[in-house]
Amino acid sequence: MDAQGRVIGINTAVIPGAQGICFSVSANTALDVLTQVLRYGKVRRASLGLEGASTEIPRHVARFAQVEQKSGVRVLAVTKDGPAQRADIKSGDLIIALDDHPTRGVDELIKLLNHERSRAEVKVSVLRKGERRERWIFTGERI
């Protein structure tokens, strides 16, 4: 709870022998999960069908592509016949935005791939060989 008595997180694990260290999820995340379980019977997440890693954008590449952010998501692998492959996303591409929201790392990309984008068309902005390209992907659902 915060100083005003509002719930800000929910404990998910406690390590009693370690000075009471606790792990928690934010109240917003817990509410989102509860809402999805009640509505769909499970938690839904969108999938692009790729593996990625957070990586810095070299300054000369960012300058050439007129991109202000300093990092993005490097595509390491693309699932065969998956959403990304059907949209011509290739290994080595650098994802810099999803629906015009900057993706500075894997965590931001995963956060954007929520239940609202599951089985929906999204715009993915990538850098390929220093050039910015837009791709439309019809997402799958993460299992």
N, C-alpha and C positions, 0 to 999 in steps of 0.2 A: 504494500500500500504506500501511497505517497503521503505527504504531510496533510493533505485535505481528506484522507481516508478513502481515496479512490483506488480500486484494484488496478495495478499496473503489470502484474505478472502472476503466474501460477507455478508453484513448485512442481517439478516433475521427478526430481531425484534428490536425496539427501545423503551425505556421507557423514554419519554420526561421529566416527572416530577421527575426523579431520577438521576439528574445530567447527563442526556444523556447516560445512560447505554445502550449498544448495545450487541446483541447476533449475532454471525456470524458462518458461516461454512467455512472451508478452501476452497481455490480456487480449489485445487485438487479434493475435494469431489464434489463441484459444477460442475466441468467439467465432472466428472464421471457420475453424475446424468443426466446432459444434454445429454451426449453421449448415455446413455441407453434409455432415453425417445425418442430421435430421431431415434434410431435404433430399439427398441422393442415396443415403445409406453407406456412403464412403466419402473419402476426400478425393476430389478431382483436381488434377494438375495437367496443364498443357505440355506437349512434347514437340520439339523440333526434329527429333531423330538424329542427334549429333552428340559428340563428346567435345568438350571445350576446356580451355584453361585461361585464367586471367593473365593478361600480358600487357606490357607497356607498348605504346605506339611510338616508334622512333620519331624524333622531332621533325626530321626532314620529310618523313611520310605524312605526318599530321599537317605540316605546313603546305605541302603539295596538294593534299586532298581538302585543305581548308577545314580541318577538324580541330576543335579547341580542346577536347578531352585528351587526357594523357594515357588512358588505358582502355582496353576492350576485351573481348573474348575471342581467342584464337581457336578456330575449328581444328580439332586434332583428328577426328574421324567422323564419317557420315554413315548412318545406318543404310544398308542396301534397301532400295525401294521405299525408304522413309520419306517423311515430309520435306526435309532439307534437300535430299537428293532430287526429288521431283521438282524442286524450285531452283535447281542448279547452284546450290551452295556446295562449295568444294573444300576439301582439307586444305588448310593454309589461309583461308579467308579470315578476316578479322571483323567480328560482329561489333558494331559501334552503337546501334540503336534498335529498339523494338517498338514499333508504332510511334516513332519519333521520341521515345524516352531513351536517354543515353544509357548504355550498358557498359559500365566501366569495369565490370568483372562478372564472374560466374554467379556470385550471390545476387547481384542486381538482375541478371537475366532470369534466374530461377524465380525470383520474387515476382517479376513481370509475367511469368508463365503460370498464372494462377487459373482457377476454375473458370473465370470469365473468358479466358482465351482458349479453353479446351474445345477442340473441334470447331475452330473458327479461323478465319483468314486474318493473318497479321502481316504487317510490313516490316521486313528486316533490312536494315542498312548495313552493308558490309564494305570493307576495303579489300580490293583484290589488285595486287600489283600496283598499289598506290592510288588506285582510282576508286571513287565511291560509286557503289551500285545499289540499287533497290531491288529487293526480291519480295514477292508475295508468296506466303506459305500458308497452306491450310494445315493447321496443327493437328497432331494426334492427341491421344490421352495417355499420360504416363500410367503404367500399371504398378 
